[in-house]
Amino acid sequence: MSLLSLLLWPLVALWLAITLLAQHRRFQPLINSLDGFHVIPRWTFFAPNPGVRDYHLVVRERRVDGSTTEWKSVPVYAPRPGWAWLWHPEKRSSKIMNDAIQSIKFLQKQGEVGATGLPFTMPYLLLLRYASHTVPPEPDSTGFQIAIIESTGHDDRKLECSFLSDFHSR
Amino acid sequence: MNTLNDKELGGLDAVIAARKMTPGLSDKYENIVIPINNNASIAHTGDNTGLKGGEGLSVDSLMKLRQDSFEHR
């Protein structure tokens, strides 16, 4: 091993160790104060506010007698083919659906359209139409409703509902 | 976005009821949206073209009302 290697190996190892420590909030203030040249990256480097939630679109039907069916998942992601790393145009479809979900959340937060104005917005119509075409209706269905569910975690996922639509006929 | 399992789907009524009691609960977790140019899924202020209501109407009816509203602007 050359002298240069002997010098570089400990340096790189130290850099790696500090980088790992910098991912923890406890050590960030100290490391940030010493990292004047910003050479210690964080895992949020490419996405300062990374997505930590999964979004799920669900639908249920209202029957003639007024009762409702169980919620069903609306599949948004097609199975990922082996060559997806090279060619995966279907990803755009799921991206559009994801944007529509975010847009509805944005409109809700903004408040200018209001809950009663949402059914005429493009993201609402997009999600509604997609759900109605993807999940076939029950025989005695008089209408359907969609909801956006957010999940966090892996094994025991925590669920939250961020949007619930009105009932609509098909 | 993936699918929920049967157990999770079965417990959704409680999840939705909880949300009604605490509106806006998930806002603090908003993610970044990187829009595709001219993406129809992007929302704008006034995207409803001033229309309100719509409960019970079909998707086609909602779209027709929206289209008519745009044409009469």
gemmi code that builds the backbone of each chain (N, CA, C; Angstrom):
import gemmi

chains = {
    "A": [
        ("MET", (0.860, -1.200, 0.000), (0.000, 0.000, 0.000), (0.890, 1.242, 0.000)),
        ("SER", (0.593, 2.158, -0.889), (1.426, 3.354, -1.010), (1.155, 4.319, 0.148)),
        ("LEU", (2.016, 5.276, 0.259), (1.856, 6.295, 1.302), (0.564, 7.089, 1.094)),
        ("LEU", (0.265, 7.333, -0.188), (-0.955, 8.088, -0.516), (-2.201, 7.324, -0.053)),
        ("SER", (-2.171, 6.003, -0.309), (-3.304, 5.173, 0.119), (-3.441, 5.172, 1.632)),
        ("LEU", (-2.326, 5.085, 2.292), (-2.353, 5.081, 3.755), (-2.967, 6.359, 4.309)),
        ("LEU", (-2.778, 7.446, 3.580), (-3.344, 8.717, 4.021), (-4.821, 8.834, 3.645)),
        ("LEU", (-5.137, 8.323, 2.439), (-6.496, 8.492, 1.925), (-7.517, 7.578, 2.595)),
        ("TRP", (-7.133, 6.330, 2.863), (-8.087, 5.380, 3.452), (-8.693, 5.890, 4.762)),
        ("PRO", (-7.871, 6.319, 5.703), (-8.475, 6.841, 6.950), (-9.339, 8.075, 6.710)),
        ("LEU", (-8.918, 8.895, 5.745), (-9.667, 10.116, 5.458), (-11.065, 9.791, 4.928)),
        ("VAL", (-11.104, 8.853, 3.982), (-12.390, 8.450, 3.394), (-13.261, 7.746, 4.436)),
        ("ALA", (-12.623, 6.924, 5.257), (-13.374, 6.225, 6.312), (-13.966, 7.214, 7.302)),
        ("LEU", (-13.181, 8.234, 7.630), (-13.666, 9.266, 8.545), (-14.826, 10.041, 7.911)),
        ("TRP", (-14.669, 10.331, 6.645), (-15.711, 11.054, 5.899), (-17.023, 10.242, 5.906)),
        ("LEU", (-16.883, 8.950, 5.676), (-18.060, 8.070, 5.674), (-18.717, 8.038, 7.053)),
        ("ALA", (-17.887, 7.923, 8.080), (-18.428, 7.851, 9.446), (-19.167, 9.131, 9.808)),
        ("ILE", (-18.572, 10.263, 9.454), (-19.224, 11.555, 9.763), (-20.500, 11.711, 8.941)),
        ("THR", (-20.453, 11.238, 7.688), (-21.650, 11.312, 6.832), (-22.793, 10.509, 7.442)),
        ("LEU", (-22.471, 9.326, 7.959), (-23.505, 8.493, 8.584), (-24.068, 9.171, 9.831)),
        ("LEU", (-23.160, 9.748, 10.627), (-23.618, 10.440, 11.840), (-24.481, 11.654, 11.487)),
        ("ALA", (-24.147, 12.303, 10.375), (-24.864, 13.530, 9.990), (-26.316, 13.276, 9.615)),
        ("GLN", (-26.668, 12.011, 9.382), (-28.056, 11.713, 9.033), (-28.960, 11.741, 10.267)),
        ("HIS", (-28.336, 11.729, 11.450), (-29.120, 11.729, 12.690), (-29.236, 13.152, 13.227)),
        ("ARG", (-30.450, 13.509, 13.612), (-30.704, 14.887, 14.072), (-29.821, 15.291, 15.242)),
        ("ARG", (-29.500, 14.311, 16.054), (-28.740, 14.608, 17.260), (-27.372, 15.209, 16.934)),
        ("PHE", (-26.767, 14.732, 15.832), (-25.416, 15.180, 15.520), (-25.379, 16.301, 14.475)),
        ("GLN", (-26.502, 16.589, 13.879), (-26.516, 17.563, 12.778), (-26.027, 18.958, 13.177)),
        ("PRO", (-26.484, 19.511, 14.304), (-26.029, 20.873, 14.638), (-24.508, 20.970, 14.756)),
        ("LEU", (-23.906, 20.000, 15.413), (-22.460, 20.032, 15.590), (-21.750, 19.880, 14.251)),
        ("ILE", (-22.170, 18.901, 13.463), (-21.509, 18.644, 12.177), (-21.711, 19.824, 11.220)),
        ("ASN", (-22.907, 20.385, 11.195), (-23.161, 21.533, 10.319), (-22.271, 22.711, 10.682)),
        ("SER", (-22.039, 22.895, 11.987), (-21.217, 24.033, 12.403), (-19.763, 23.865, 11.990)),
        ("LEU", (-19.344, 22.603, 11.830), (-17.949, 22.335, 11.448), (-17.785, 22.120, 9.951)),
        ("ASP", (-18.897, 22.008, 9.241), (-18.853, 21.674, 7.807), (-18.961, 22.944, 6.960)),
        ("GLY", (-17.960, 23.769, 7.072), (-17.978, 25.049, 6.350), (-18.004, 24.901, 4.841)),
        ("PHE", (-17.410, 23.833, 4.323), (-17.358, 23.626, 2.857), (-18.503, 22.742, 2.349)),
        ("HIS", (-19.384, 22.373, 3.229), (-20.562, 21.566, 2.862), (-20.170, 20.275, 2.128)),
        ("VAL", (-19.242, 19.565, 2.696), (-18.792, 18.314, 2.074), (-19.484, 17.092, 2.686)),
        ("ILE", (-20.313, 17.326, 3.698), (-21.032, 16.214, 4.323), (-22.460, 16.196, 3.767)),
        ("PRO", (-22.777, 15.216, 2.929), (-24.125, 15.167, 2.336), (-25.150, 14.583, 3.298)),
        ("ARG", (-26.393, 14.893, 3.033), (-27.496, 14.267, 3.774), (-28.331, 13.465, 2.792)),
        ("TRP", (-29.096, 12.526, 3.327), (-29.858, 11.645, 2.440), (-30.944, 12.391, 1.689)),
        ("THR", (-31.255, 13.605, 2.118), (-32.267, 14.406, 1.420), (-31.639, 15.294, 0.357)),
        ("PHE", (-30.420, 14.963, -0.056), (-29.667, 15.823, -0.981), (-30.461, 16.159, -2.240)),
        ("PHE", (-31.066, 15.167, -2.872), (-31.768, 15.408, -4.130), (-33.243, 15.731, -3.927)),
        ("ALA", (-33.742, 15.559, -2.733), (-35.138, 15.876, -2.440), (-35.196, 16.451, -1.028)),
        ("PRO", (-35.119, 17.774, -0.931), (-35.061, 18.386, 0.407), (-36.255, 18.023, 1.279)),
        ("ASN", (-37.378, 17.731, 0.640), (-38.570, 17.348, 1.404), (-39.068, 16.019, 0.842)),
        ("PRO", (-38.330, 14.943, 1.104), (-38.608, 13.678, 0.408), (-39.944, 13.062, 0.801)),
        ("GLY", (-40.492, 12.322, -0.128), (-41.749, 11.641, 0.140), (-41.551, 10.506, 1.116)),
        ("VAL", (-42.274, 10.517, 2.184), (-42.179, 9.440, 3.171), (-43.527, 8.750, 3.315)),
        ("ARG", (-44.447, 9.047, 2.403), (-45.785, 8.481, 2.477), (-46.140, 7.816, 1.161)),
        ("ASP", (-46.974, 6.807, 1.260), (-47.559, 6.202, 0.064), (-48.994, 6.684, -0.045)),
        ("TYR", (-49.441, 6.854, -1.269), (-50.815, 7.285, -1.498), (-51.616, 6.141, -2.100)),
        ("HIS", (-52.842, 6.025, -1.652), (-53.717, 4.960, -2.133), (-55.055, 5.569, -2.520)),
        ("LEU", (-55.516, 5.190, -3.680), (-56.834, 5.625, -4.122), (-57.803, 4.471, -3.881)),
        ("VAL", (-58.888, 4.750, -3.179), (-59.877, 3.698, -2.880), (-61.254, 4.159, -3.326)),
        ("VAL", (-62.123, 3.198, -3.563), (-63.465, 3.506, -4.048), (-64.476, 2.591, -3.359)),
        ("ARG", (-65.682, 3.101, -3.170), (-66.765, 2.248, -2.679), (-68.064, 2.673, -3.373)),
        ("GLU", (-69.022, 1.751, -3.356), (-70.292, 1.982, -4.064), (-71.416, 2.195, -3.056)),
        ("ARG", (-72.426, 2.919, -3.475), (-73.645, 3.039, -2.677), (-74.740, 2.240, -3.374)),
        ("ARG", (-75.380, 1.360, -2.599), (-76.401, 0.477, -3.182), (-77.762, 1.176, -3.218)),
        ("VAL", (-78.706, 0.513, -3.847), (-80.069, 1.054, -3.970), (-80.678, 1.314, -2.588)),
        ("ASP", (-80.420, 0.419, -1.629), (-81.005, 0.579, -0.293), (-80.252, 1.602, 0.572)),
        ("GLY", (-79.268, 2.262, 0.011), (-78.538, 3.298, 0.748), (-77.297, 2.802, 1.458)),
        ("SER", (-77.151, 1.485, 1.561), (-75.948, 0.947, 2.210), (-74.747, 1.084, 1.272)),
        ("THR", (-73.582, 0.956, 1.839), (-72.360, 1.074, 1.029), (-71.580, -0.233, 1.037)),
        ("THR", (-70.821, -0.443, -0.017), (-69.967, -1.630, -0.105), (-68.689, -1.388, 0.694)),
        ("GLU", (-67.868, -2.407, 0.795), (-66.532, -2.241, 1.376), (-65.683, -1.398, 0.436)),
        ("TRP", (-64.665, -0.762, 0.992), (-63.735, -0.007, 0.154), (-62.894, -0.973, -0.683)),
        ("LYS", (-62.612, -0.561, -1.912), (-61.728, -1.352, -2.784), (-60.565, -0.474, -3.226)),
        ("SER", (-59.396, -1.086, -3.364), (-58.244, -0.355, -3.880), (-58.393, -0.125, -5.372)),
        ("VAL", (-58.007, 1.056, -5.819), (-57.953, 1.341, -7.244), (-56.493, 1.199, -7.672)),
        ("PRO", (-56.175, 0.172, -8.464), (-54.769, -0.015, -8.842), (-54.273, 1.130, -9.714)),
        ("VAL", (-53.219, 1.735, -9.300), (-52.657, 2.867, -10.046), (-51.328, 2.492, -10.692)),
        ("TYR", (-50.536, 1.709, -9.983), (-49.247, 1.299, -10.536), (-49.368, -0.045, -11.253)),
        ("ALA", (-49.000, -0.053, -12.515), (-48.928, -1.313, -13.251), (-47.693, -2.078, -12.769)),
        ("PRO", (-47.704, -3.404, -12.871), (-46.506, -4.163, -12.491), (-45.286, -3.650, -13.245)),
        ("ARG", (-44.202, -3.533, -12.522), (-42.987, -2.951, -13.095), (-42.236, -4.017, -13.903)),
        ("PRO", (-42.095, -3.843, -15.210), (-41.389, -4.851, -16.004), (-39.883, -4.833, -15.727)),
        ("GLY", (-39.227, -5.896, -16.103), (-37.796, -6.013, -15.852), (-36.963, -4.965, -16.563)),
        ("TRP", (-37.469, -4.459, -17.676), (-36.709, -3.467, -18.455), (-37.120, -2.029, -18.099)),
        ("ALA", (-37.804, -1.883, -16.952), (-38.300, -0.551, -16.578), (-37.176, 0.471, -16.415)),
        ("TRP", (-35.996, -0.025, -16.076), (-34.878, 0.907, -15.908), (-34.517, 1.567, -17.233)),
        ("LEU", (-34.903, 0.943, -18.342), (-34.569, 1.477, -19.658), (-35.770, 2.142, -20.318)),
        ("TRP", (-36.941, 1.507, -20.221), (-38.138, 1.996, -20.913), (-39.359, 1.693, -20.062)),
        ("HIS", (-39.979, 2.737, -19.546), (-41.109, 2.512, -18.657), (-42.103, 3.670, -18.783)),
        ("PRO", (-42.699, 3.834, -19.978), (-43.599, 4.983, -20.178), (-44.846, 4.947, -19.297)),
        ("GLU", (-45.213, 3.746, -18.798), (-46.394, 3.659, -17.924), (-46.219, 4.476, -16.649)),
        ("LYS", (-44.983, 4.772, -16.338), (-44.712, 5.531, -15.125), (-45.380, 6.905, -15.177)),
        ("ARG", (-45.545, 7.422, -16.382), (-46.174, 8.741, -16.517), (-47.624, 8.713, -16.031)),
        ("SER", (-48.305, 7.616, -16.255), (-49.695, 7.511, -15.804), (-49.773, 7.626, -14.288)),
        ("SER", (-48.932, 6.880, -13.613), (-48.961, 6.930, -12.153), (-48.485, 8.284, -11.647)),
        ("LYS", (-47.576, 8.900, -12.406), (-47.106, 10.242, -12.020), (-48.256, 11.245, -12.097)),
        ("ILE", (-49.057, 11.143, -13.143), (-50.200, 12.050, -13.298), (-51.191, 11.847, -12.157)),
        ("MET", (-51.433, 10.580, -11.801), (-52.355, 10.307, -10.700), (-51.807, 10.857, -9.386)),
        ("ASN", (-50.532, 10.686, -9.198), (-49.892, 11.197, -7.983), (-49.997, 12.718, -7.918)),
        ("ASP", (-49.777, 13.377, -9.056), (-49.898, 14.834, -9.101), (-51.333, 15.272, -8.823)),
        ("ALA", (-52.285, 14.506, -9.339), (-53.689, 14.846, -9.120), (-54.017, 14.798, -7.627)),
        ("ILE", (-53.488, 13.799, -6.954), (-53.704, 13.674, -5.514), (-53.091, 14.858, -4.772)),
        ("GLN", (-51.873, 15.195, -5.163), (-51.205, 16.338, -4.525), (-51.960, 17.629, -4.808)),
        ("SER", (-52.500, 17.722, -6.028), (-53.219, 18.940, -6.407), (-54.492, 19.109, -5.592)),
        ("ILE", (-55.174, 18.018, -5.340), (-56.379, 18.102, -4.516), (-56.012, 18.557, -3.100)),
        ("LYS", (-54.928, 18.035, -2.587), (-54.477, 18.470, -1.269), (-54.122, 19.953, -1.289)),
        ("PHE", (-53.499, 20.382, -2.379), (-53.124, 21.786, -2.530), (-54.374, 22.672, -2.555)),
        ("LEU", (-55.366, 22.261, -3.336), (-56.604, 23.045, -3.432), (-57.323, 23.111, -2.086)),
        ("GLN", (-57.309, 22.000, -1.360), (-57.941, 21.984, -0.046), (-57.242, 22.958, 0.898)),
        ("LYS", (-55.933, 22.937, 0.840), (-55.154, 23.784, 1.738), (-55.324, 25.255, 1.374)),
        ("GLN", (-55.346, 25.508, 0.074), (-55.470, 26.877, -0.410), (-56.831, 27.465, -0.012)),
        ("GLY", (-57.860, 26.650, -0.100), (-59.167, 27.068, 0.385), (-59.976, 27.951, -0.533)),
        ("GLU", (-59.416, 28.402, -1.661), (-60.147, 29.339, -2.514), (-61.260, 28.649, -3.303)),
        ("VAL", (-61.025, 27.422, -3.706), (-62.054, 26.676, -4.428), (-63.131, 26.177, -3.469)),
        ("GLY", (-62.714, 25.801, -2.287), (-63.672, 25.310, -1.297), (-64.074, 23.874, -1.572)),
        ("ALA", (-64.591, 23.234, -0.561), (-64.973, 21.825, -0.699), (-66.057, 21.640, -1.757)),
        ("THR", (-66.968, 22.612, -1.870), (-68.075, 22.472, -2.828), (-67.632, 22.759, -4.264)),
        ("GLY", (-66.478, 23.376, -4.424), (-65.999, 23.658, -5.774), (-65.089, 22.583, -6.318)),
        ("LEU", (-64.593, 21.738, -5.426), (-63.634, 20.697, -5.828), (-64.140, 19.766, -6.939)),
        ("PRO", (-65.428, 19.344, -6.929), (-65.871, 18.381, -7.947), (-65.746, 18.883, -9.387)),
        ("PHE", (-65.531, 20.168, -9.577), (-65.401, 20.675, -10.944), (-63.952, 20.940, -11.332)),
        ("THR", (-63.030, 20.593, -10.464), (-61.622, 20.818, -10.783), (-61.066, 19.618, -11.557)),
        ("MET", (-60.031, 19.899, -12.327), (-59.466, 18.850, -13.185), (-58.908, 17.659, -12.395)),
        ("PRO", (-58.148, 17.879, -11.317), (-57.631, 16.699, -10.599), (-58.731, 15.827, -10.014)),
        ("TYR", (-59.791, 16.447, -9.527), (-60.924, 15.680, -8.979), (-61.560, 14.845, -10.088)),
        ("LEU", (-61.824, 15.485, -11.224), (-62.458, 14.770, -12.334), (-61.576, 13.641, -12.844)),
        ("LEU", (-60.285, 13.903, -12.853), (-59.335, 12.894, -13.338), (-59.367, 11.643, -12.452)),
        ("LEU", (-59.302, 11.864, -11.148), (-59.313, 10.726, -10.216), (-60.655, 9.996, -10.261)),
        ("LEU", (-61.719, 10.780, -10.341), (-63.056, 10.194, -10.372), (-63.245, 9.323, -11.616)),
        ("ARG", (-62.839, 9.854, -12.740), (-63.005, 9.124, -14.003), (-62.144, 7.861, -14.024)),
        ("TYR", (-60.927, 8.012, -13.529), (-60.021, 6.858, -13.506), (-60.593, 5.739, -12.627)),
        ("ALA", (-61.078, 6.132, -11.443), (-61.630, 5.126, -10.518), (-62.865, 4.459, -11.111)),
        ("SER", (-63.724, 5.249, -11.758), (-64.966, 4.681, -12.291), (-64.703, 3.728, -13.457)),
        ("HIS", (-63.621, 3.960, -14.186), (-63.306, 3.087, -15.316), (-62.462, 1.879, -14.911)),
        ("THR", (-61.752, 2.013, -13.804), (-60.834, 0.942, -13.399), (-61.538, -0.116, -12.562)),
        ("VAL", (-62.424, 0.320, -11.679), (-63.137, -0.630, -10.812), (-64.574, -0.767, -11.326)),
        ("PRO", (-64.958, -1.944, -11.775), (-66.312, -2.119, -12.319), (-67.372, -1.942, -11.228)),
        ("PRO", (-68.535, -1.386, -11.587), (-69.567, -1.133, -10.577), (-70.255, -2.414, -10.119)),
        ("GLU", (-70.812, -2.366, -8.912), (-71.648, -3.460, -8.406), (-72.970, -3.443, -9.192)),
        ("PRO", (-73.651, -4.576, -9.267), (-74.896, -4.631, -10.050), (-75.965, -3.648, -9.557)),
        ("ASP", (-76.088, -3.466, -8.229), (-77.131, -2.594, -7.694), (-76.583, -1.243, -7.234)),
        ("SER", (-75.509, -0.812, -7.859), (-74.879, 0.445, -7.462), (-75.658, 1.646, -7.988)),
        ("THR", (-75.814, 2.650, -7.120), (-76.438, 3.897, -7.562), (-75.429, 5.035, -7.614)),
        ("GLY", (-74.267, 4.802, -7.070), (-73.244, 5.839, -7.082), (-71.960, 5.327, -6.473)),
        ("PHE", (-70.936, 6.103, -6.603), (-69.647, 5.700, -6.031), (-68.944, 6.906, -5.436)),
        ("GLN", (-67.964, 6.607, -4.615), (-67.240, 7.634, -3.868), (-65.770, 7.232, -3.835)),
        ("ILE", (-64.881, 8.216, -3.905), (-63.454, 7.889, -3.812), (-62.857, 8.549, -2.570)),
        ("ALA", (-61.735, 8.010, -2.148), (-61.005, 8.608, -1.025), (-59.516, 8.455, -1.286)),
        ("ILE", (-58.767, 9.380, -0.770), (-57.304, 9.304, -0.841), (-56.799, 8.941, 0.544)),
        ("ILE", (-56.095, 7.834, 0.612), (-55.554, 7.351, 1.882), (-54.032, 7.441, 1.823)),
        ("GLU", (-53.451, 7.945, 2.877), (-51.995, 8.029, 2.967), (-51.506, 7.034, 4.006)),
        ("SER", (-50.406, 6.376, 3.696), (-49.851, 5.417, 4.656), (-48.402, 5.744, 4.944)),
        ("THR", (-48.005, 5.484, 6.172), (-46.607, 5.610, 6.570), (-46.176, 4.323, 7.248)),
        ("GLY", (-44.903, 4.056, 7.201), (-44.392, 2.845, 7.836), (-44.364, 1.683, 6.860)),
        ("HIS", (-43.920, 0.541, 7.348), (-43.777, -0.637, 6.490), (-44.629, -1.810, 6.978)),
        ("ASP", (-44.224, -2.383, 8.107), (-44.911, -3.583, 8.583), (-46.309, -3.267, 9.114)),
        ("ASP", (-46.374, -2.334, 10.026), (-47.665, -1.953, 10.600), (-47.946, -0.522, 10.161)),
        ("ARG", (-48.532, -0.406, 8.980), (-48.690, 0.917, 8.387), (-49.736, 1.749, 9.110)),
        ("LYS", (-49.440, 3.032, 9.241), (-50.403, 3.959, 9.821), (-51.133, 4.635, 8.668)),
        ("LEU", (-52.460, 4.643, 8.743), (-53.261, 5.196, 7.648), (-53.931, 6.493, 8.069)),
        ("GLU", (-54.006, 7.406, 7.119), (-54.750, 8.652, 7.307), (-55.518, 8.938, 6.033)),
        ("CYS", (-56.664, 9.533, 6.193), (-57.454, 9.913, 5.020), (-57.230, 11.396, 4.766)),
        ("SER", (-56.812, 11.743, 3.563), (-56.594, 13.160, 3.266), (-57.684, 13.732, 2.370)),
        ("PHE", (-58.525, 12.879, 1.819), (-59.606, 13.403, 0.991), (-60.715, 12.370, 0.846)),
        ("LEU", (-61.937, 12.854, 0.932), (-63.116, 12.010, 0.741), (-64.052, 12.741, -0.206)),
        ("SER", (-64.411, 12.105, -1.300), (-65.258, 12.766, -2.302), (-66.731, 12.632, -1.960)),
        ("ASP", (-67.557, 13.346, -2.706), (-69.000, 13.131, -2.654), (-69.317, 11.822, -3.376)),
        ("PHE", (-70.569, 11.399, -3.292), (-71.020, 10.274, -4.122), (-71.402, 10.813, -5.505)),
        ("HIS", (-71.074, 10.052, -6.525), (-71.408, 10.426, -7.904), (-71.956, 9.212, -8.637)),
        ("SER", (-72.857, 9.494, -9.572), (-73.335, 8.398, -10.410), (-72.309, 8.136, -11.504)),
        ("ARG", (-72.405, 6.970, -12.111), (-71.426, 6.624, -13.156), (-71.848, 7.143, -14.520)),
    ],
    "B": [
        ("MET", (-47.488, 4.867, -4.826), (-48.880, 4.506, -4.579), (-49.032, 3.009, -4.840)),
        ("ASN", (-49.416, 2.279, -3.847), (-49.661, 0.864, -4.060), (-51.027, 0.525, -3.463)),
        ("THR", (-51.302, -0.731, -3.320), (-52.652, -1.086, -2.867), (-52.660, -1.416, -1.376)),
        ("LEU", (-53.824, -1.273, -0.791), (-54.005, -1.618, 0.616), (-54.439, -3.071, 0.713)),
        ("ASN", (-54.077, -3.721, 1.809), (-54.509, -5.113, 1.959), (-55.945, -5.155, 2.517)),
        ("ASP", (-56.507, -6.353, 2.573), (-57.914, -6.498, 2.968), (-58.179, -5.977, 4.385)),
        ("LYS", (-57.256, -6.231, 5.279), (-57.420, -5.778, 6.666), (-57.454, -4.250, 6.727)),
        ("GLU", (-56.550, -3.636, 5.975), (-56.505, -2.167, 5.957), (-57.771, -1.586, 5.328)),
        ("LEU", (-58.211, -2.228, 4.243), (-59.441, -1.753, 3.587), (-60.640, -1.882, 4.526)),
        ("GLY", (-60.663, -2.964, 5.293), (-61.760, -3.181, 6.223), (-61.809, -2.166, 7.355)),
        ("GLY", (-60.666, -1.566, 7.655), (-60.622, -0.581, 8.744), (-60.686, 0.856, 8.274)),
        ("LEU", (-60.985, 1.071, 7.013), (-60.941, 2.428, 6.471), (-62.037, 3.344, 7.006)),
        ("ASP", (-63.194, 2.778, 7.329), (-64.272, 3.640, 7.837), (-63.814, 4.386, 9.098)),
        ("ALA", (-63.113, 3.685, 9.951), (-62.615, 4.326, 11.179), (-61.564, 5.381, 10.848)),
        ("VAL", (-60.718, 5.084, 9.874), (-59.678, 6.037, 9.451), (-60.328, 7.309, 8.909)),
        ("ILE", (-61.365, 7.128, 8.100), (-62.044, 8.272, 7.492), (-62.823, 9.058, 8.533)),
        ("ALA", (-63.435, 8.356, 9.468), (-64.152, 9.044, 10.547), (-63.181, 9.866, 11.393)),
        ("ALA", (-62.007, 9.343, 11.626), (-61.000, 10.066, 12.408), (-60.561, 11.321, 11.676)),
        ("ARG", (-60.466, 11.217, 10.383), (-60.055, 12.359, 9.583), (-61.090, 13.479, 9.645)),
        ("LYS", (-62.356, 13.108, 9.698), (-63.404, 14.127, 9.744), (-63.301, 14.956, 11.024)),
        ("MET", (-62.810, 14.325, 12.078), (-62.701, 15.050, 13.339), (-61.475, 15.943, 13.361)),
        ("THR", (-60.486, 15.616, 12.559), (-59.253, 16.406, 12.541), (-58.910, 16.782, 11.113)),
        ("PRO", (-59.652, 17.711, 10.504), (-59.387, 18.073, 9.116), (-57.996, 18.681, 8.955)),
        ("GLY", (-57.385, 18.390, 7.816), (-56.075, 18.966, 7.524), (-54.948, 18.295, 8.273)),
        ("LEU", (-55.225, 17.135, 8.833), (-54.226, 16.434, 9.643), (-52.950, 16.146, 8.874)),
        ("SER", (-53.098, 15.821, 7.595), (-51.933, 15.357, 6.843), (-51.205, 16.472, 6.111)),
        ("ASP", (-51.673, 17.702, 6.230), (-51.046, 18.787, 5.478), (-49.560, 18.929, 5.781)),
        ("LYS", (-49.213, 18.656, 7.021), (-47.815, 18.866, 7.397), (-46.883, 17.871, 6.715)),
        ("TYR", (-47.441, 16.854, 6.073), (-46.611, 15.853, 5.419), (-46.549, 16.042, 3.908)),
        ("GLU", (-46.978, 17.199, 3.437), (-47.043, 17.393, 1.992), (-45.682, 17.176, 1.333)),
        ("ASN", (-45.738, 16.567, 0.186), (-44.516, 16.310, -0.557), (-44.364, 17.335, -1.664)),
        ("ILE", (-43.223, 17.324, -2.258), (-42.981, 18.220, -3.385), (-43.650, 17.642, -4.626)),
        ("VAL", (-44.305, 18.492, -5.373), (-44.876, 18.069, -6.648), (-43.976, 18.607, -7.752)),
        ("ILE", (-43.479, 17.720, -8.587), (-42.684, 18.157, -9.726), (-43.575, 18.001, -10.947)),
        ("PRO", (-44.210, 19.077, -11.379), (-45.211, 18.943, -12.444), (-44.607, 18.676, -13.808)),
        ("ILE", (-45.304, 17.869, -14.568), (-44.991, 17.723, -15.984), (-45.688, 18.893, -16.674)),
        ("ASN", (-45.016, 19.562, -17.615), (-45.605, 20.731, -18.253), (-46.950, 20.397, -18.882)),
        ("ASN", (-47.910, 21.268, -18.668), (-49.265, 21.118, -19.202), (-49.956, 19.854, -18.701)),
        ("ASN", (-49.540, 19.419, -17.561), (-50.141, 18.229, -16.966), (-51.551, 18.563, -16.488)),
        ("ALA", (-52.509, 17.809, -16.949), (-53.906, 18.081, -16.599), (-54.176, 17.870, -15.117)),
        ("SER", (-53.283, 17.201, -14.437), (-53.544, 16.916, -13.033), (-53.135, 18.069, -12.123)),
        ("ILE", (-52.526, 19.094, -12.683), (-52.102, 20.221, -11.861), (-53.278, 21.162, -11.628)),
        ("ALA", (-53.444, 21.578, -10.404), (-54.576, 22.440, -10.046), (-54.167, 23.907, -10.066)),
        ("HIS", (-55.129, 24.736, -10.389), (-54.912, 26.172, -10.362), (-56.043, 26.813, -9.576)),
        ("THR", (-55.773, 28.000, -9.084), (-56.836, 28.757, -8.424), (-57.952, 29.019, -9.425)),
        ("GLY", (-59.158, 28.779, -9.019), (-60.292, 28.985, -9.926), (-60.474, 27.871, -10.918)),
        ("ASP", (-59.833, 26.762, -10.658), (-59.914, 25.619, -11.571), (-61.343, 25.075, -11.687)),
        ("ASN", (-62.164, 25.379, -10.685), (-63.559, 24.914, -10.734), (-64.427, 25.833, -11.592)),
        ("THR", (-63.813, 26.884, -12.172), (-64.486, 27.866, -13.021), (-65.688, 28.502, -12.327)),
        ("GLY", (-65.649, 28.567, -11.019), (-66.718, 29.219, -10.271), (-67.891, 28.320, -9.956)),
        ("LEU", (-67.843, 27.084, -10.414), (-68.958, 26.160, -10.183), (-68.892, 25.587, -8.768)),
        ("LYS", (-70.058, 25.313, -8.224), (-70.128, 24.724, -6.874), (-71.101, 23.550, -6.895)),
        ("GLY", (-70.955, 22.671, -5.932), (-71.889, 21.560, -5.790), (-71.398, 20.338, -6.551)),
        ("GLY", (-72.307, 19.714, -7.254), (-71.916, 18.579, -8.081), (-72.153, 17.227, -7.454)),
        ("GLU", (-72.619, 17.198, -6.199), (-72.836, 15.905, -5.544), (-73.915, 15.119, -6.289)),
        ("GLY", (-73.643, 13.866, -6.522), (-74.602, 12.993, -7.189), (-74.494, 13.005, -8.698)),
        ("LEU", (-73.869, 14.026, -9.253), (-73.759, 14.080, -10.711), (-72.730, 13.075, -11.207)),
        ("SER", (-72.912, 12.655, -12.447), (-71.950, 11.721, -13.031), (-70.689, 12.484, -13.454)),
        ("VAL", (-69.644, 11.723, -13.726), (-68.392, 12.345, -14.168), (-68.625, 13.114, -15.463)),
        ("ASP", (-69.375, 12.516, -16.376), (-69.632, 13.183, -17.655), (-70.398, 14.489, -17.456)),
        ("SER", (-71.375, 14.477, -16.533), (-72.139, 15.697, -16.269), (-71.253, 16.783, -15.677)),
        ("LEU", (-70.400, 16.396, -14.758), (-69.476, 17.365, -14.155), (-68.578, 17.979, -15.221)),
        ("MET", (-68.092, 17.132, -16.112), (-67.187, 17.616, -17.163), (-67.930, 18.519, -18.149)),
        ("LYS", (-69.178, 18.171, -18.419), (-69.978, 18.989, -19.342), (-70.229, 20.378, -18.742)),
        ("LEU", (-70.589, 20.410, -17.465), (-70.815, 21.690, -16.794), (-69.543, 22.534, -16.788)),
        ("ARG", (-68.427, 21.862, -16.550), (-67.146, 22.578, -16.546), (-66.847, 23.148, -17.920)),
        ("GLN", (-67.065, 22.331, -18.939), (-66.804, 22.771, -20.320), (-67.713, 23.949, -20.694)),
        ("ASP", (-68.993, 23.842, -20.336), (-69.940, 24.929, -20.638), (-69.536, 26.214, -19.949)),
        ("SER", (-69.081, 26.071, -18.709), (-68.676, 27.245, -17.952), (-67.485, 27.938, -18.608)),
        ("PHE", (-66.568, 27.144, -19.104), (-65.394, 27.705, -19.800), (-65.831, 28.440, -21.075)),
        ("GLU", (-66.770, 27.841, -21.799), (-67.184, 28.436, -23.077), (-67.956, 29.732, -22.896)),
        ("HIS", (-68.608, 29.888, -21.737), (-69.376, 31.104, -21.494), (-68.609, 32.157, -20.726)),
        ("ARG", (-67.342, 31.953, -20.586), (-66.520, 32.949, -19.878), (-66.303, 34.172, -20.740)),
    ],
}
model = gemmi.Model(1)
for chain_id, residues in chains.items():
    chain = gemmi.Chain(chain_id)
    for i, (resn, *xyz) in enumerate(residues, 1):
        res = gemmi.Residue()
        res.name, res.seqid = resn, gemmi.SeqId(i, " ")
        for name, pos in zip(("N", "CA", "C"), xyz):
            atom = gemmi.Atom()
            atom.name, atom.element = name, gemmi.Element(name[0])
            atom.pos, atom.b_iso = gemmi.Position(*pos), 0.0
            res.add_atom(atom)
        chain.add_residue(res)
    model.add_chain(chain)
structure = gemmi.Structure()
structure.add_model(model)
structure.setup_entities()
